[in-house]
Amino acid sequence: MENIKDIITQMKNAPKKEDEGVGQNELFDIDKLETNPKKVLGDKHKYISKEYQLYGLRLAGKLGDKDRATMYIKWAKEKPRAILEQALSFTSDYPKARDKARIFMWKVKELEKEYKLKKK
């Protein structure tokens, strides 16, 4: 995910329109950005209104498992974000893995067991 500084520089470097009246829609036109959610996620998931939905879809994209996108959205809503982040970083250490989603799910399960043991 890009930071705000990069997004602002993209907006400044975008070709300017010659119109005199610049409205709010033209000022913040996200269609010009490289990180446009429509480009990243496609048309299938265009009705995203919550942050956890976007996070779940990004997880599915990074793991290459778009078929289980709804499961990742549910996990992003219910499971602690720290567990998901640790499992994702663990999975990214295996660049040649055939099924990153399987490794991710296994690591989430292991981290949840550790979390429950620490609570007791």
Phi, psi and omega in degrees: 000134182278154178273174186294325181299317179295320180294318180294320178293326176296320180292323179291323183278354180292148179299134184271145177274152182272005181290147179278321182270107179260114181268177181298321181294323180284329182291321181242058180277107185280352179294338181278340185285147177289333182263029178299126180303330179294323179284322184289317189260341182085186184277343185296319184248056184272351181256065179261124181237346182243155182293321182294332177294316178295319180296317178297320179291325176293322175300313180299321179292318180292329180271352181069036184229068182290339181294328182255031183300323180294327177294318179293326176295317179296318179296321179296331179280320190262325186270152177299138184295330180297320179295316180294321179293318178296318180294322179292319178292326176295319181292325181291346176284353178246078185290336182259014180292140179287321183229090180294330181297321180295318178296318180299313181296321178296316182292324176298317179299316179295317180293326176293322177298315178298318181297318180292322179293323179292327179293325181282000000 
